[in-house]
Amino acid sequence: MNDLVERAREFAISAHQRIGHQRKYSQQPYQVHLEAVAKLVASVTDDPEMIAAAWLHDTVEDTPATLGDIENQFGTGVAELVETLTDISKASDGNRVLRKRLDLEHSAKGSARAKTVKLADLIDNCSDITDHDERFAQVYLVEMDALLQVLREGHSELLKEAERLHAKCSVKVGLSDLPQATQEPWKPEKVGFQKFNDKNFKRLFMDIFTAKDIAEGLLSFDANTSGEQAAADLSQHCSSVASVRIGGLVQGYVGAADITADSLVGCFRPFTVDQVVNSTASFTDVIHVLTRHDYCFVTLLGNVGGVISRDDINKPMVRMWLFGIVTMVEMGLVKMLHNIFPDDSWQQKMSSGRLQKALDIQAERQRRNRYCDLMDCLQLSDKAQVLISAPEGLARLGFESKGTAKRSIKELESLRNHLAHAQDIVQHDWPQIARLSMRIEEATRS
């Protein structure tokens, strides 16, 4: 196996394993899908960058790795392929139909090489989804049909196989008898969160906290500035990135590690459309950008003038925002418990030890003349464990299995504990932060 491909394989498997990533329906390790896509690509080309990108195609979208990490590890060619294979839409762009339209336009601009890898991804996903979830397959196959129209520059053999499989699966789910599938966006029955359409809730979690609250000022250099001078200025200001001006207008950015030339002309990068947000953008949009890129750039008065990195997610404003979301999730768990287990019947699902601990906490609070319900004395994990013990509770939380639910609960509790004890949440909890912010965006959307 080519060294580049082997390194990509090891990197991808490790990245997905670290977050316990599994295939949605089979619960197999996620590497099963990555290997299948890589084998399909390798069956039509011996291009090591394409095969490496096949292994890495979901790494930026699903793990803490950024496109910058991919470029540093595997070079510009692989990073460009992975960038094309990574969706650019974010929750605030609208419903699924609108978001997929943006992602489709992004895929259409890709190279023939990237489109070949995308075809392999579609082929492996198509059968898996159709076999396990016919309802969602009706929507996926419509989206796949649109993608096939813009992937025609991909390898002819994979294109032919993708079209054959699409036709076969469409017949299986009766897609031809469901014309409305092309019009109605798919909505999951259970989203884990309740819909929070209350205006005050939206104002608190989506409007008050914005990108400008955590953005740092961005140094700016003329493109003709010497690399030596730019590096010295970045070091003096303890900055790792600066914008670059051409003709007085900001045209891109340069990282300290990128400065290798006499001037910045040959080493700056243009901004991509998915890494720039308005100063009023929500934290969810910022976090979405940072799942893909090392930097999120912020426009002030129409010009890029600020920058946010993952380290900025540790700032007090973001920690307060996240803690508020976790609190709302816990309140939602309590409401579900009362609905599913009336008259305190939830106690029967508790171990005697955990129940006694809650009773002791309640007694101590009452001794201090602080009235509280016994359920309020449960730990977050206790509440969630009771809920997932009932099929209805598991379904309301939106999980396919108890194993998946337990992992998510553990991650959520880890985030809350690190928030409470002023620990580095980016280092310990980034995947959970990304998922939580995405779900709160979905939950607050009208």
C-alpha positions in Angstrom: 0.0 0.0 0.0 1.3 3.5 -0.9 2.7 5.3 2.1 0.3 8.3 1.7 -2.7 6.0 1.5 -1.6 4.0 4.6 -1.0 7.2 6.6 -4.5 8.4 5.5 -6.0 5.1 6.5 -4.4 5.1 9.9 -5.3 8.8 10.5 -9.0 8.4 9.5 -9.5 5.2 11.5 -7.9 6.7 14.6 -9.9 10.0 14.2 -13.3 8.2 14.0 -12.4 5.7 16.7 -11.6 8.4 19.2 -15.1 9.7 19.1 -16.7 6.2 19.0 -18.1 6.8 15.5 -20.2 4.0 14.2 -22.4 3.3 11.2 -25.9 4.6 11.9 -27.9 1.4 11.2 -25.5 -1.5 11.6 -23.5 0.0 14.6 -20.3 -1.3 12.8 -17.1 0.7 13.3 -17.2 3.7 10.9 -14.0 2.4 9.2 -16.2 -0.2 7.4 -17.7 2.6 5.3 -14.4 4.3 4.8 -12.7 1.1 3.6 -15.6 0.4 1.2 -15.3 3.8 -0.4 -11.5 3.6 -0.6 -11.8 0.1 -2.3 -14.3 1.5 -4.9 -11.9 4.4 -5.7 -8.9 2.0 -5.9 -10.8 -0.2 -8.3 -10.8 2.6 -10.9 -7.6 4.5 -10.2 -4.2 4.1 -8.6 -4.0 7.8 -7.8 -2.8 7.8 -4.1 -4.3 11.2 -3.4 -7.7 10.1 -4.5 -7.6 6.9 -2.4 -6.2 8.8 0.6 -9.1 11.3 0.2 -11.6 8.4 0.1 -10.3 7.3 3.5 -10.5 10.9 4.8 -13.7 12.1 3.1 -15.8 12.3 6.3 -13.0 13.2 8.7 -13.5 16.9 8.7 -17.3 16.7 8.8 -17.4 14.2 11.7 -14.3 14.4 13.8 -12.3 17.2 15.5 -9.8 17.3 12.5 -9.8 20.4 10.3 -8.9 21.0 6.7 -5.7 22.6 8.0 -4.9 19.3 9.8 -5.4 17.4 6.6 -3.2 19.7 4.6 -0.5 19.6 7.2 -0.5 15.8 7.3 -1.2 14.9 3.6 -0.6 17.9 1.5 -2.5 20.4 -0.5 -3.8 18.0 -3.1 -5.5 15.7 -0.6 -6.8 18.7 1.4 -8.4 20.1 -1.7 -10.2 16.9 -2.5 -11.4 16.5 1.1 -12.6 20.1 1.1 -14.8 19.4 -2.0 -16.1 16.3 -0.3 -17.1 18.1 2.8 -20.6 19.8 3.0 -20.5 23.5 3.4 -24.1 24.2 4.5 -24.9 25.0 8.1 -28.1 24.7 10.1 -28.9 28.4 9.8 -29.0 28.1 6.0 -32.5 26.8 6.2 -34.3 23.4 5.9 -32.8 20.3 4.4 -33.8 21.2 0.9 -32.0 24.6 1.0 -28.9 23.2 2.7 -28.6 20.3 0.2 -28.9 22.8 -2.6 -25.9 24.7 -1.3 -24.0 21.4 -0.9 -24.9 20.4 -4.4 -23.6 23.6 -5.9 -20.4 23.0 -3.9 -20.0 19.5 -5.3 -20.7 20.7 -8.8 -17.6 22.9 -8.7 -15.3 20.0 -7.8 -12.7 18.4 -9.9 -13.3 15.1 -11.8 -11.1 13.4 -9.2 -13.2 14.7 -6.3 -16.4 13.7 -8.1 -15.1 10.1 -8.5 -14.6 9.8 -4.8 -18.1 11.3 -4.2 -19.6 8.7 -6.5 -18.0 5.9 -4.5 -19.4 7.4 -1.3 -22.9 7.5 -2.8 -22.7 3.9 -4.0 -21.8 2.6 -0.5 -24.4 4.8 1.3 -27.2 4.1 -1.2 -27.6 0.4 -0.4 -27.1 0.9 3.3 -29.8 3.5 3.7 -32.3 1.7 1.4 -31.8 -1.6 3.2 -32.4 -0.1 6.7 -34.6 3.0 6.3 -36.9 3.1 3.4 -38.6 6.3 4.5 -35.4 8.3 4.6 -34.3 6.5 1.4 -37.1 8.2 -0.5 -35.5 11.5 0.2 -31.9 10.4 -0.1 -32.5 8.9 -3.5 -34.0 12.2 -4.8 -30.9 14.0 -3.5 -28.7 11.4 -5.0 -30.3 11.8 -8.4 -29.6 15.5 -8.3 -26.0 14.8 -7.3 -25.5 12.3 -10.2 -26.4 15.1 -12.6 -23.4 17.2 -11.4 -21.0 14.3 -11.0 -20.9 13.2 -14.6 -17.2 14.1 -14.8 -16.4 11.4 -12.3 -15.1 8.0 -13.4 -17.4 6.4 -16.0 -17.5 3.0 -14.3 -18.5 4.4 -10.9 -21.0 6.7 -12.5 -22.6 3.8 -14.3 -22.7 1.7 -11.1 -24.2 4.6 -9.1 -26.9 5.1 -11.7 -27.7 1.4 -11.8 -27.9 1.2 -8.0 -30.0 4.4 -7.8 -32.5 2.9 -10.3 -32.6 -0.4 -8.4 -33.1 1.2 -5.0 -35.7 3.7 -6.3 -37.8 0.7 -7.5 -37.4 -1.0 -4.1 -38.8 1.9 -2.1 -41.4 2.8 -4.7 -40.0 6.2 -5.4 -41.8 6.5 -8.7 -45.1 6.4 -6.9 -44.1 9.2 -4.5 -43.7 12.4 -6.5 -44.1 14.4 -3.3 -40.7 13.1 -2.2 -39.1 15.7 -4.5 -40.9 18.5 -2.8 -41.1 17.8 0.9 -38.0 17.9 3.0 -37.5 14.9 5.2 -38.0 15.5 8.9 -36.9 13.0 11.5 -39.7 12.0 13.9 -37.5 12.4 16.9 -34.8 15.0 17.2 -33.8 14.5 20.8 -34.6 18.2 21.6 -38.1 19.6 21.8 -38.8 22.4 19.4 -37.9 25.7 21.2 -39.9 28.3 19.3 -40.3 30.6 22.3 -39.0 34.0 21.3 -37.2 34.5 24.5 -35.4 31.2 24.2 -34.3 32.1 20.6 -33.1 35.5 21.8 -31.0 34.1 24.6 -29.4 31.3 22.6 -29.3 32.5 19.0 -29.3 36.3 19.0 -27.7 37.7 22.2 -24.5 35.6 21.8 -22.8 36.4 18.4 -19.5 36.1 16.7 -18.4 39.7 17.5 -18.5 38.8 21.2 -15.5 36.4 20.9 -13.7 37.6 17.8 -10.1 38.8 18.1 -8.8 41.7 16.0 -7.0 40.6 12.9 -3.6 42.0 11.9 -3.4 43.1 8.3 -0.4 43.2 5.9 0.1 44.5 2.4 0.8 41.7 0.0 4.3 43.3 -0.6 5.3 43.1 3.0 8.4 41.0 3.5 7.9 37.5 4.9 10.5 38.3 7.6 8.7 41.5 8.7 5.3 39.7 8.7 6.6 36.8 10.8 8.2 39.2 13.3 4.9 41.2 13.7 2.9 38.1 14.2 5.3 36.9 16.8 5.3 40.2 18.6 1.5 40.3 18.8 1.3 36.6 19.7 -0.9 36.0 16.6 -0.9 33.1 14.3 -2.8 34.6 11.4 -3.3 37.9 9.6 -5.2 39.2 6.6 -3.5 40.2 3.4 -4.3 43.3 1.3 -3.9 43.8 -2.4 -4.6 47.3 -3.6 -5.8 48.3 -0.2 -8.5 45.6 -0.1 -8.4 42.5 2.0 -8.1 39.5 -0.3 -7.0 36.6 1.9 -5.0 35.5 4.9 -1.7 34.1 5.8 -0.8 31.9 8.8 2.6 32.1 10.5 3.5 28.7 9.3 2.8 29.6 5.7 5.3 32.5 5.5 8.1 31.1 3.4 8.6 33.7 0.6 10.3 37.1 0.4 6.8 38.7 0.2 3.3 37.5 1.1 2.2 37.5 -2.5 3.1 33.8 -3.0 2.0 32.4 0.3 -1.4 33.9 1.3 -4.6 32.0 0.9 -8.0 33.3 -0.4 -10.9 33.2 2.0 -13.4 30.4 1.2 -17.1 31.2 1.3 -17.7 28.8 4.2 -15.1 30.2 6.6 -16.4 33.8 6.7 -19.3 34.9 8.8 -21.0 38.2 9.7 -20.3 39.8 13.1 -23.9 39.0 14.1 -23.6 35.3 13.2 -24.6 32.9 16.0 -22.2 30.8 17.9 -23.6 27.8 16.1 -22.5 29.2 12.8 -19.0 29.9 14.2 -18.7 26.4 15.6 -19.8 25.0 12.3 -17.0 26.8 10.5 -14.5 25.7 13.1 -15.4 22.0 12.5 -13.9 22.5 9.0 -11.3 25.2 9.3 -8.6 26.3 11.7 -10.0 29.9 11.6 -13.4 31.5 11.3 -13.1 35.0 9.9 -15.6 37.7 10.9 -16.7 40.7 8.7 -17.0 44.0 10.4 -18.7 46.8 8.4 -18.4 44.6 5.3 -14.7 43.8 5.6 -12.9 40.9 7.2 -11.6 42.4 10.4 -11.8 39.7 13.1 -10.8 36.1 13.6 -12.0 33.2 15.8 -10.1 30.0 16.5 -11.1 27.0 18.5 -9.3 28.3 21.5 -11.8 31.1 21.6 -14.5 28.6 22.3 -13.0 28.4 25.8 -13.9 32.0 26.4 -16.4 32.8 29.3 -19.1 34.0 26.9 -19.2 30.7 25.0 -18.9 28.6 28.2 -21.9 30.5 29.6 -23.9 29.8 26.4 -23.0 26.1 26.4 -23.9 25.7 30.1 -27.2 27.3 29.4 -27.9 24.8 26.6 -26.9 21.9 28.8 -29.3 23.2 31.5 -32.1 23.4 29.0 -31.4 19.8 27.9 -31.6 18.7 31.5 -34.9 20.5 32.0 -36.2 18.7 28.9 -35.2 15.4 30.4 -37.2 16.2 33.6 -40.3 17.0 31.5 -40.0 13.7 29.6 -39.6 11.8 32.9 -42.8 13.3 34.3 -44.7 12.4 31.1 -43.4 8.9 30.8 -43.2 8.0 34.5 -46.2 9.6 36.3 -46.6 9.4 40.1 -42.8 8.9 40.6 -42.9 5.5 39.0 -39.4 6.3 37.6 -38.0 5.3 41.0 -38.5 1.7 40.1 -36.0 2.1 37.3 -33.3 3.4 39.7 -30.7 1.2 41.5 -31.1 1.3 45.3 -27.8 3.0 45.7 -28.4 5.8 43.2 -32.0 6.3 44.6 -30.6 6.6 48.2 -28.1 9.1 47.1 -30.9 11.3 45.7 -32.9 10.9 48.9 -29.9 11.9 51.0 -29.4 15.1 48.9 -33.1 15.9 49.2 -33.0 15.4 53.0 -30.0 17.7 53.3 -31.7 20.4 51.2 -34.9 20.2 53.3 -32.8 20.5 56.4 -31.7 23.8 55.1 -35.4 24.8 54.4 -35.0 24.4 50.7 -37.9 22.6 49.1 -37.1 20.4 46.2 -38.6 17.6 44.3 -36.8 14.3 44.5 -36.2 14.2 40.8 -34.3 17.5 41.1 -31.8 15.7 43.2 -30.9 13.2 40.5 -27.7 13.6 38.5 -28.0 14.3 34.8 -26.8 10.8 34.0 -29.4 9.3 36.4 -32.2 11.1 34.6 -31.0 10.0 31.2 -30.4 6.4 32.2 -34.0 6.2 33.5 -35.3 7.6 30.3 -33.5 5.2 28.0 -34.6 2.3 30.1 -38.0 2.8 28.5 -38.5 2.3 24.7 -40.6 5.5 24.6 -37.9 7.5 26.3 -35.2 6.2 24.0 -37.4 7.1 21.0 -38.1 10.6 22.3 -34.4 11.2 22.7 -33.9 10.3 19.1 -31.4 7.4 19.6 -31.5 4.1 17.7 -29.9 2.1 20.5 -29.1 2.2 24.2 -25.4 2.0 23.4 -25.5 5.2 21.3 -27.6 6.9 23.9 -25.2 6.0 26.8 -22.3 7.3 24.8 -24.0 10.6 24.1 -25.1 11.0 27.8 -21.5 10.4 28.9 -20.2 13.0 26.5 -22.9 15.5 27.6 -22.0 15.0 31.2 -18.3 15.3 30.4 -19.0 18.7 28.8 -21.0 19.9 31.7 -18.4 18.8 34.2 -15.6 20.4 32.3 -17.6 23.6 32.0 -18.3 23.6 35.7 -14.7 23.0 36.7 -13.1 25.5 34.2 -11.4 22.8 32.2 -10.4 23.0 28.5 -13.6 22.1 26.7 -12.1 22.3 23.2 -9.5 19.7 24.0 -11.9 17.3 25.8 -15.3 17.9 24.3 -15.1 19.3 20.8 -17.2 16.7 19.0 -19.9 17.1 21.6 -19.8 20.9 21.3 -20.2 20.6 17.6 -23.2 18.2 17.8 -24.9 20.1 20.6 -24.7 23.4 18.8 -26.1 21.9 15.6 -29.0 20.3 17.4 -29.8 23.5 19.3 -29.9 25.3 15.9 -32.3 22.7 14.5 -34.5 22.8 17.7 -34.9 26.6 17.6 -35.7 26.8 13.9 -39.4 27.6 13.2 
